[in-house]
Amino acid sequence: MIDTRAIAVPGGSLHTATAGDPANPAAVLVHAGIAHSDMWTGLMRAMSDELFLVAYDCRCFGRSVTSLEGTYSDVADLASVLDAYGLESALLVGASRGTRIAIDFTLTHPDRVRGLFLAAPDVSGYDAPATDAERALLAAMEAADDAGDTEGIIASEARLLIDGPLRDLEDRRAAMRASVAEMARVSYAQQDKTPDFESFEPPAAGRLAEITCPVRVLTGDLDTSGMKAMAAAVESDCPRATLVEVADAAHMLVLEHPDVVERELRAWVRHVVT
């Protein structure tokens, strides 16, 4: 069973969802930028036998709301989530943009993080490479954004991140594209007039060696060159990091290969908490 509630943060509220016994080890799940907390529903149901899981919609995403003007801190909002559930520390599970928040939070509050499980990691301040094919899709995204074409942005994002730059469109991923598109529409509908997040300074790039907790990294073999480079950097620089490459996978590992993600998370949790 998944329970939901809204927690208060300065200038707004965050939509949260929980599953599992609060007596179990806690894991807080931070979603990708093209999704919201619903991307975790399957994993939460699967892992509720071993963990107390808390997922939330980041500010300006999903069902979270804000009246704040100026900028806001994703790191401070994540701290508010832990505080709202009485968690002194937790495992952090992130996907894409959510991994950047989790990494930045760990550098800010290392005593509150028992371990990092990062699917397709994004590292703040990292100068990621891009191939010609990837740059073309990024340019299409930017052009759609300039034109105010939300559906064009979503289509380009899906092409780059769900299918990946090396695969053709296939019907077997149609349901995943539709699910992600619906989540993205909910977030884009509120982002035109919402504040921007604060840049994390100094950024995580160049500071990864400061992260001493256990880190497990998952990367898709068909993800973008930049994402794979950041995954390699986390593995190389974090002293307790290990990396798993997932076959036939692009960026949205949690949705494309939920069985692999569950298996890897379950094995990693048992290693970290025992």
C-alpha contacts under 8 A as a table, 3 or more apart, distances in Angstrom:
res1	aa1	res2	aa2	distance
1	M	19	A	6.12
1	M	20	G	7.71
1	M	45	R	7.29
2	I	17	A	6.34
2	I	18	T	5.49
2	I	19	A	4.89
2	I	45	R	7.67
3	D	17	A	5.44
3	D	18	T	5.26
3	D	19	A	6.61
4	T	15	H	7.21
4	T	16	T	5.51
4	T	17	A	4.28
4	T	18	T	6.42
5	R	15	H	6.02
5	R	16	T	5.45
5	R	17	A	6.58
6	A	13	S	6.01
6	A	14	L	5.38
6	A	15	H	4.55
6	A	16	T	5.91
6	A	64	S	7.79
7	I	13	S	5.35
7	I	14	L	5.29
7	I	15	H	6.64
7	I	16	T	7.23
7	I	81	V	7.51
7	I	84	A	6.88
8	A	12	G	6.20
8	A	13	S	4.41
8	A	14	L	6.53
9	V	12	G	5.32
9	V	13	S	5.24
9	V	14	L	7.01
9	V	77	D	6.92
9	V	80	S	6.80
10	P	13	S	7.73
10	P	68	L	7.65
11	G	66	T	5.64
11	G	67	S	5.27
11	G	68	L	4.62
12	G	64	S	7.64
12	G	65	V	5.42
12	G	66	T	3.98
12	G	67	S	5.75
12	G	68	L	6.80
13	S	59	R	7.73
13	S	64	S	5.73
13	S	65	V	5.44
13	S	66	T	6.44
14	L	56	Y	6.69
14	L	57	D	6.14
14	L	58	C	6.73
14	L	59	R	6.40
14	L	63	R	7.39
14	L	64	S	4.41
14	L	65	V	6.57
15	H	56	Y	5.56
15	H	57	D	5.44
15	H	58	C	8.00
15	H	62	G	7.86
15	H	63	R	5.68
15	H	64	S	4.90
16	T	37	S	7.89
16	T	54	V	6.85
16	T	55	A	5.63
16	T	56	Y	4.14
16	T	57	D	6.49
17	A	37	S	7.83
17	A	54	V	5.72
17	A	55	A	5.18
17	A	56	Y	6.13
18	T	44	M	7.99
18	T	52	F	7.23
18	T	53	L	5.41
18	T	54	V	4.56
18	T	55	A	6.39
19	A	44	M	6.23
19	A	45	R	7.00
19	A	48	S	5.68
19	A	52	F	5.94
19	A	53	L	5.24
19	A	54	V	6.87
20	G	24	N	7.48
20	G	47	M	7.80
20	G	48	S	4.17
20	G	49	D	6.24
20	G	50	E	7.43
20	G	51	L	5.94
20	G	52	F	4.54
20	G	53	L	6.27
21	D	24	N	5.54
21	D	48	S	7.25
21	D	49	D	7.71
21	D	51	L	6.92
21	D	52	F	5.28
22	P	25	P	7.59
22	P	26	A	7.28
22	P	51	L	7.91
22	P	52	F	5.16
23	A	52	F	7.21
24	N	50	E	6.37
24	N	51	L	5.05
24	N	52	F	5.33
25	P	50	E	7.44
25	P	51	L	5.21
25	P	52	F	5.93
25	P	90	A	7.31
25	P	91	L	7.96
25	P	273	V	7.59
26	A	51	L	5.72
26	A	52	F	4.63
26	A	53	L	5.88
26	A	54	V	7.62
26	A	87	L	7.65
26	A	89	S	7.85
26	A	90	A	5.10
26	A	91	L	6.21
27	A	51	L	6.66
27	A	52	F	6.21
27	A	53	L	4.97
27	A	54	V	6.28
27	A	90	A	5.32
27	A	91	L	4.46
27	A	92	L	5.59
27	A	93	V	6.71
28	V	53	L	5.89
28	V	54	V	4.71
28	V	55	A	5.78
28	V	82	L	7.83
28	V	90	A	6.64
28	V	91	L	6.30
28	V	92	L	5.05
28	V	93	V	6.06
29	L	37	S	7.90
29	L	40	W	7.46
29	L	53	L	7.25
29	L	54	V	6.06
29	L	55	A	4.65
29	L	56	Y	7.01
29	L	92	L	6.11
29	L	93	V	4.71
29	L	94	G	5.72
29	L	98	G	7.96
30	V	37	S	7.33
30	V	55	A	6.39
30	V	56	Y	6.67
30	V	57	D	7.76
30	V	58	C	7.65
30	V	92	L	7.59
30	V	93	V	6.25
30	V	94	G	4.72
30	V	95	A	6.55
30	V	98	G	4.57
30	V	99	T	7.08
30	V	101	I	7.67
30	V	102	A	7.34
31	H	35	A	6.47
31	H	36	H	5.55
31	H	37	S	5.66
31	H	39	M	7.05
31	H	40	W	7.59
31	H	55	A	7.88
31	H	56	Y	7.67
31	H	57	D	7.29
31	H	58	C	7.70
31	H	94	G	6.12
31	H	95	A	5.49
31	H	96	S	7.37
31	H	97	R	6.99
31	H	98	G	4.94
32	A	35	A	5.37
32	A	36	H	6.72
32	A	94	G	7.48
32	A	95	A	4.97
32	A	96	S	4.89
32	A	97	R	4.91
32	A	98	G	5.23
32	A	99	T	7.97
33	G	36	H	7.34
33	G	96	S	6.87
33	G	97	R	5.22
33	G	98	G	7.17
34	I	157	E	7.73
34	I	180	V	6.72
34	I	181	A	7.85
34	I	183	M	7.18
34	I	184	A	5.29
35	A	38	D	7.60
35	A	39	M	6.52
35	A	62	G	7.83
35	A	180	V	5.84
35	A	181	A	7.99
35	A	183	M	5.07
35	A	184	A	5.46
35	A	187	S	7.86
36	H	39	M	6.15
36	H	56	Y	7.73
36	H	57	D	5.52
36	H	58	C	7.53
36	H	61	F	6.29
36	H	62	G	5.35
36	H	183	M	6.10
36	H	184	A	7.61
36	H	187	S	7.73
37	S	40	W	5.76
37	S	41	T	7.51
37	S	55	A	5.79
37	S	56	Y	5.40
37	S	57	D	5.24
37	S	62	G	7.37
38	D	41	T	5.33
38	D	183	M	7.92
39	M	42	G	7.53
39	M	254	V	7.50
39	M	255	L	6.98
40	W	43	L	5.35
40	W	44	M	5.97
40	W	55	A	7.20
40	W	254	V	7.58
41	T	44	M	5.16
41	T	45	R	6.30
42	G	45	R	5.32
42	G	46	A	6.22
42	G	258	P	7.66
43	L	46	A	5.02
43	L	47	M	5.99
43	L	254	V	7.92
43	L	258	P	7.08
43	L	262	E	6.51
44	M	47	M	5.28
44	M	48	S	5.77
44	M	53	L	6.41
45	R	48	S	5.50
46	A	49	D	7.31
46	A	262	E	7.40
47	M	50	E	5.73
47	M	51	L	6.10
47	M	262	E	7.39
47	M	266	R	7.49
48	S	51	L	5.21
48	S	52	F	6.28
48	S	53	L	6.84
56	Y	81	V	7.89
57	D	61	F	5.66
57	D	62	G	5.53
57	D	63	R	6.46
57	D	64	S	5.72
58	C	61	F	5.35
58	C	62	G	7.47
58	C	64	S	6.64
58	C	74	D	7.37
58	C	77	D	7.74
59	R	64	S	5.56
59	R	65	V	6.46
59	R	66	T	6.77
59	R	74	D	7.57
59	R	77	D	7.75
60	C	64	S	6.26
60	C	65	V	6.31
60	C	66	T	6.82
60	C	187	S	6.56
60	C	190	Q	6.48
60	C	191	Q	5.96
60	C	194	T	6.52
60	C	195	P	7.91
61	F	64	S	6.00
61	F	65	V	7.91
61	F	186	V	7.33
61	F	187	S	4.47
61	F	188	Y	7.70
61	F	190	Q	7.52
61	F	191	Q	7.68
62	G	183	M	6.99
62	G	186	V	5.64
62	G	187	S	5.03
63	R	186	V	7.86
66	T	194	T	7.35
67	S	194	T	7.83
68	L	71	T	7.65
68	L	72	Y	7.74
68	L	194	T	7.73
68	L	195	P	6.83
69	E	194	T	7.55
69	E	195	P	5.84
70	G	195	P	5.42
70	G	196	D	6.99
71	T	195	P	5.26
71	T	196	D	4.99
71	T	197	F	5.24
71	T	198	E	5.66
72	Y	195	P	6.99
72	Y	196	D	6.55
72	Y	197	F	4.85
72	Y	198	E	5.62
73	S	76	A	5.18
73	S	77	D	6.29
73	S	197	F	5.67
73	S	198	E	5.33
74	D	77	D	5.00
74	D	78	L	6.18
74	D	101	I	6.44
74	D	197	F	6.59
74	D	198	E	7.48
75	V	78	L	5.20
75	V	79	A	6.35
75	V	101	I	6.32
75	V	102	A	7.88
75	V	104	D	6.83
75	V	105	F	5.26
75	V	108	T	8.00
76	A	79	A	5.03
76	A	80	S	6.28
77	D	80	S	4.94
77	D	81	V	6.45
78	L	81	V	5.08
78	L	82	L	6.55
78	L	105	F	7.60
79	A	82	L	5.23
79	A	83	D	6.17
80	S	83	D	4.97
80	S	84	A	5.98
81	V	84	A	5.15
81	V	85	Y	6.63
82	L	85	Y	5.48
82	L	86	G	6.22
82	L	87	L	4.96
82	L	88	E	7.01
82	L	89	S	7.43
82	L	90	A	7.84
83	D	86	G	4.96
83	D	87	L	5.84
83	D	88	E	7.31
84	A	87	L	7.70
87	L	90	A	6.68
88	E	112	R	5.98
89	S	111	D	7.05
89	S	112	R	3.93
89	S	113	V	5.34
89	S	114	R	6.44
90	A	112	R	6.36
90	A	113	V	5.29
90	A	114	R	5.47
90	A	115	G	7.47
91	L	113	V	5.79
91	L	114	R	4.99
91	L	115	G	4.90
91	L	116	L	6.08
91	L	117	F	7.64
92	L	102	A	6.32
92	L	113	V	6.80
92	L	114	R	7.66
92	L	115	G	6.30
92	L	116	L	5.05
92	L	117	F	6.24
93	V	99	T	7.35
93	V	102	A	7.52
93	V	116	L	6.06
93	V	117	F	4.72
93	V	118	L	5.99
93	V	119	A	7.89
94	G	97	R	7.66
94	G	98	G	4.63
94	G	99	T	4.28
94	G	100	R	7.90
94	G	101	I	7.99
94	G	102	A	6.44
94	G	116	L	7.83
94	G	117	F	6.40
94	G	118	L	5.10
94	G	119	A	6.16
94	G	121	P	7.80
95	A	98	G	4.92
95	A	99	T	5.25
95	A	118	L	6.10
95	A	119	A	4.78
95	A	120	A	5.99
95	A	121	P	6.64
95	A	252	M	7.73
95	A	254	V	7.72
96	S	99	T	5.30
96	S	100	R	6.95
96	S	118	L	7.86
96	S	119	A	6.52
96	S	120	A	5.20
96	S	121	P	5.16
96	S	122	D	5.47
96	S	251	H	7.80
97	R	100	R	5.24
97	R	101	I	6.65
97	R	121	P	7.53
97	R	122	D	6.02
98	G	101	I	5.15
98	G	102	A	6.18
98	G	122	D	7.96
99	T	102	A	4.86
99	T	103	I	5.99
99	T	118	L	5.70
99	T	119	A	7.25
99	T	120	A	7.68
99	T	121	P	5.31
99	T	122	D	5.88
99	T	123	V	7.56
100	R	103	I	5.17
100	R	104	D	6.08
100	R	121	P	6.78
100	R	122	D	5.03
100	R	123	V	5.22
100	R	124	S	6.05
101	I	104	D	5.16
101	I	105	F	5.98
102	A	105	F	5.06
102	A	106	T	6.16
102	A	116	L	7.46
103	I	106	T	5.08
103	I	107	L	6.37
103	I	116	L	7.79
103	I	123	V	7.38
103	I	204	A	7.20
104	D	107	L	5.20
104	D	108	T	6.33
104	D	124	S	7.62
104	D	200	F	7.00
104	D	203	P	7.68
104	D	204	A	6.34
105	F	108	T	5.02
105	F	109	H	5.80
105	F	110	P	7.59
106	T	109	H	5.10
106	T	110	P	4.72
106	T	111	D	7.98
106	T	112	R	7.44
106	T	113	V	6.13
106	T	211	I	7.03
107	L	110	P	5.74
107	L	204	A	7.61
107	L	210	E	7.10
107	L	211	I	6.61
109	H	112	R	5.58
109	H	113	V	7.17
110	P	113	V	5.60
110	P	211	I	7.47
111	D	114	R	7.72
113	V	116	L	7.43
113	V	213	C	7.33
114	R	213	C	6.27
114	R	214	P	7.39
114	R	272	V	7.96
115	G	213	C	5.22
115	G	214	P	4.86
115	G	215	V	5.81
115	G	272	V	7.33
116	L	213	C	7.31
116	L	214	P	6.37
116	L	215	V	4.67
116	L	216	R	6.34
117	F	215	V	5.87
117	F	216	R	4.89
117	F	217	V	6.15
117	F	218	L	7.98
117	F	265	L	7.31
118	L	121	P	5.58
118	L	215	V	7.50
118	L	216	R	6.19
118	L	217	V	4.87
118	L	218	L	6.17
119	A	217	V	6.02
119	A	218	L	4.71
119	A	219	T	6.22
119	A	253	L	6.66
119	A	254	V	7.48
120	A	217	V	7.37
120	A	218	L	5.95
120	A	219	T	4.99
120	A	220	G	7.15
120	A	227	M	6.31
120	A	228	K	7.56
120	A	231	A	6.74
120	A	251	H	6.08
120	A	252	M	7.59
120	A	253	L	7.41
121	P	217	V	7.31
121	P	218	L	7.85
121	P	219	T	7.67
121	P	227	M	6.58
121	P	230	M	6.38
121	P	231	A	5.69
122	D	227	M	6.66
122	D	230	M	6.34
122	D	231	A	7.76
123	V	126	Y	5.62
123	V	204	A	6.07
123	V	205	A	6.15
123	V	230	M	6.50
124	S	200	F	7.12
124	S	203	P	5.28
124	S	204	A	5.23
124	S	205	A	6.06
125	G	203	P	5.09
125	G	204	A	6.31
125	G	205	A	5.27
126	Y	204	A	7.70
126	Y	205	A	5.14
126	Y	230	M	7.46
128	A	225	S	7.80
128	A	226	G	4.53
128	A	227	M	7.39
128	A	229	A	6.95
128	A	230	M	7.20
129	P	225	S	6.30
129	P	226	G	4.89
129	P	229	A	7.65
130	A	134	E	5.80
130	A	135	R	6.17
130	A	224	T	7.36
130	A	225	S	5.83
130	A	226	G	5.85
131	T	134	E	5.13
131	T	135	R	6.14
131	T	225	S	6.95
132	D	135	R	5.07
132	D	136	A	6.24
133	A	136	A	5.21
133	A	137	L	6.59
133	A	165	P	6.53
134	E	137	L	5.24
134	E	138	L	6.17
134	E	160	L	7.16
134	E	165	P	6.18
134	E	224	T	7.16
135	R	138	L	4.94
135	R	139	A	5.99
136	A	139	A	5.06
136	A	140	A	6.27
137	L	140	A	5.01
137	L	141	M	6.27
137	L	156	S	6.16
137	L	157	E	7.89
137	L	159	R	7.78
137	L	160	L	6.54
138	L	141	M	5.02
138	L	142	E	6.26
138	L	156	S	7.62
139	A	142	E	5.02
139	A	143	A	6.11
140	A	143	A	5.09
140	A	144	A	6.15
140	A	153	I	7.68
140	A	156	S	6.58
141	M	144	A	5.18
141	M	145	D	6.16
141	M	152	G	7.06
141	M	153	I	4.97
141	M	156	S	5.63
141	M	157	E	6.96
142	E	145	D	4.98
142	E	146	D	6.16
142	E	153	I	7.65
143	A	146	D	5.09
143	A	147	A	6.23
144	A	147	A	5.04
144	A	148	G	6.13
144	A	149	D	4.92
144	A	150	T	6.96
144	A	152	G	5.39
144	A	153	I	5.41
145	D	148	G	5.05
145	D	149	D	5.92
145	D	150	T	6.90
145	D	152	G	7.91
145	D	153	I	6.25
146	D	149	D	7.65
149	D	152	G	5.23
149	D	153	I	6.39
150	T	153	I	5.09
150	T	154	I	6.26
150	T	185	R	7.80
150	T	188	Y	7.38
151	E	154	I	5.07
151	E	155	A	6.08
152	G	155	A	5.10
152	G	156	S	6.22
153	I	156	S	5.30
153	I	157	E	6.10
154	I	157	E	5.06
154	I	158	A	6.04
154	I	181	A	6.20
154	I	184	A	7.06
155	A	158	A	5.16
155	A	159	R	6.19
155	A	181	A	7.88
156	S	159	R	5.02
156	S	160	L	6.21
157	E	160	L	5.20
157	E	161	L	5.80
157	E	162	I	7.60
158	A	161	L	5.28
158	A	162	I	4.93
158	A	163	D	6.60
158	A	177	R	6.29
158	A	180	V	7.82
158	A	181	A	7.69
159	R	162	I	5.94
159	R	163	D	5.23
159	R	164	G	6.18
159	R	165	P	7.17
159	R	169	L	7.62
160	L	163	D	6.10
160	L	164	G	4.70
160	L	165	P	5.40
160	L	224	T	7.71
161	L	164	G	5.08
161	L	165	P	7.68
161	L	223	D	7.08
161	L	224	T	7.71
161	L	250	A	6.32
161	L	251	H	5.00
161	L	252	M	6.62
162	I	173	R	7.87
162	I	176	M	7.80
162	I	177	R	6.85
162	I	250	A	6.01
162	I	251	H	5.95
162	I	252	M	5.84
163	D	166	L	7.80
163	D	167	R	5.90
163	D	168	D	6.98
163	D	169	L	6.38
163	D	170	E	7.99
163	D	173	R	7.50
163	D	250	A	6.26
164	G	167	R	5.75
164	G	222	L	6.01
164	G	223	D	5.65
164	G	224	T	6.77
164	G	250	A	5.08
164	G	251	H	6.93
165	P	222	L	7.41
165	P	223	D	7.28
165	P	224	T	6.59
166	L	222	L	6.46
167	R	222	L	7.82
169	L	173	R	7.77
170	E	173	R	5.87
170	E	174	A	6.98
171	D	174	A	4.99
172	R	175	A	7.33
173	R	176	M	5.28
173	R	177	R	6.21
174	A	177	R	5.10
174	A	178	A	6.19
175	A	178	A	5.09
175	A	179	S	6.14
176	M	179	S	5.08
176	M	180	V	6.14
176	M	255	L	7.03
176	M	256	E	7.44
177	R	180	V	5.30
177	R	181	A	5.99
178	A	181	A	5.06
178	A	182	E	6.22
179	S	182	E	5.29
179	S	183	M	6.47
180	V	183	M	5.13
180	V	184	A	6.07
181	A	184	A	5.02
181	A	185	R	6.13
182	E	185	R	5.18
182	E	186	V	6.57
183	M	186	V	5.35
183	M	187	S	6.68
184	A	187	S	5.22
184	A	188	Y	6.03
185	R	188	Y	5.11
185	R	189	A	5.97
186	V	189	A	5.41
186	V	190	Q	7.22
187	S	190	Q	5.68
187	S	191	Q	6.37
188	Y	191	Q	5.03
188	Y	192	D	7.03
189	A	192	D	7.03
190	Q	193	K	6.63
190	Q	194	T	6.72
191	Q	194	T	5.06
191	Q	195	P	7.91
199	S	203	P	7.90
200	F	203	P	5.30
200	F	204	A	7.78
203	P	206	G	7.61
203	P	207	R	7.46
204	A	207	R	5.07
204	A	208	L	6.10
205	A	208	L	6.43
206	G	209	A	7.63
207	R	210	E	5.68
207	R	211	I	7.82
208	L	211	I	5.63
208	L	234	V	6.61
208	L	237	D	5.56
208	L	238	C	5.39
209	A	212	T	7.25
209	A	237	D	5.05
209	A	238	C	4.72
209	A	239	P	6.30
210	E	238	C	7.17
211	I	238	C	5.77
211	I	239	P	7.33
212	T	238	C	6.71
212	T	239	P	6.18
212	T	240	R	6.33
213	C	240	R	6.52
214	P	240	R	5.04
214	P	241	A	6.07
214	P	272	V	7.05
215	V	238	C	7.51
215	V	240	R	5.96
215	V	241	A	4.38
215	V	242	T	6.41
216	R	241	A	5.63
216	R	242	T	5.10
216	R	243	L	5.97
216	R	244	V	7.75
216	R	268	W	7.36
217	V	231	A	6.58
217	V	234	V	7.64
217	V	235	E	7.07
217	V	241	A	7.13
217	V	242	T	6.07
217	V	243	L	4.57
217	V	244	V	6.16
218	L	231	A	7.51
218	L	243	L	5.85
218	L	244	V	4.94
218	L	245	E	5.89
218	L	246	V	6.86
219	T	223	D	7.25
219	T	227	M	7.76
219	T	228	K	6.43
219	T	231	A	6.51
219	T	243	L	7.55
219	T	244	V	6.46
219	T	245	E	4.99
219	T	246	V	6.00
219	T	251	H	7.51
219	T	253	L	7.74
220	G	223	D	5.15
220	G	228	K	7.63
220	G	245	E	5.69
220	G	246	V	4.82
220	G	247	A	6.34
220	G	248	D	7.04
220	G	249	A	4.53
220	G	250	A	4.90
220	G	251	H	6.13
220	G	253	L	6.89
221	D	228	K	7.87
221	D	245	E	6.04
221	D	246	V	5.95
221	D	247	A	5.56
221	D	248	D	6.35
221	D	249	A	5.83
221	D	250	A	6.60
222	L	247	A	7.79
222	L	248	D	6.46
222	L	249	A	5.45
222	L	250	A	4.57
222	L	251	H	7.61
223	D	227	M	6.48
223	D	228	K	6.56
223	D	249	A	6.87
223	D	250	A	4.10
223	D	251	H	5.08
224	T	227	M	5.33
224	T	228	K	6.34
224	T	250	A	7.54
224	T	251	H	7.54
225	S	228	K	5.21
225	S	229	A	6.10
226	G	229	A	5.04
226	G	230	M	6.27
227	M	230	M	5.14
227	M	231	A	6.23
228	K	231	A	5.05
228	K	232	A	6.23
229	A	232	A	5.12
229	A	233	A	6.21
230	M	233	A	4.92
230	M	234	V	6.25
231	A	234	V	5.25
231	A	235	E	6.32
231	A	243	L	7.56
232	A	235	E	5.11
232	A	236	S	6.01
232	A	243	L	7.69
233	A	236	S	5.03
233	A	237	D	5.87
234	V	237	D	5.36
234	V	238	C	5.62
234	V	241	A	6.99
235	E	238	C	5.88
235	E	239	P	7.88
235	E	241	A	4.98
235	E	242	T	5.65
235	E	243	L	6.00
236	S	239	P	7.51
236	S	241	A	7.48
237	D	241	A	7.95
238	C	241	A	5.40
246	V	249	A	6.01
246	V	260	V	7.84
249	A	252	M	7.73
249	A	253	L	6.48
249	A	256	E	6.91
249	A	257	H	7.43
250	A	253	L	6.73
252	M	255	L	5.70
252	M	256	E	6.03
253	L	256	E	5.04
253	L	257	H	5.44
253	L	258	P	6.98
253	L	261	V	7.15
254	V	257	H	5.83
254	V	258	P	5.03
254	V	261	V	6.07
255	L	258	P	5.58
257	H	260	V	5.46
257	H	261	V	6.42
258	P	261	V	5.09
258	P	262	E	6.03
259	D	262	E	5.19
259	D	263	R	6.13
260	V	263	R	5.12
260	V	264	E	6.11
261	V	264	E	5.21
261	V	265	L	5.95
262	E	265	L	5.13
262	E	266	R	5.91
263	R	266	R	5.26
263	R	267	A	6.22
264	E	267	A	5.30
264	E	268	W	6.02
265	L	268	W	5.07
265	L	269	V	5.94
266	R	269	V	5.23
266	R	270	R	6.31
267	A	270	R	5.33
267	A	271	H	6.44
268	W	271	H	5.10
268	W	272	V	6.14
269	V	272	V	5.05
269	V	273	V	5.93
270	R	273	V	5.64
270	R	274	T	5.98
271	H	274	T	5.79
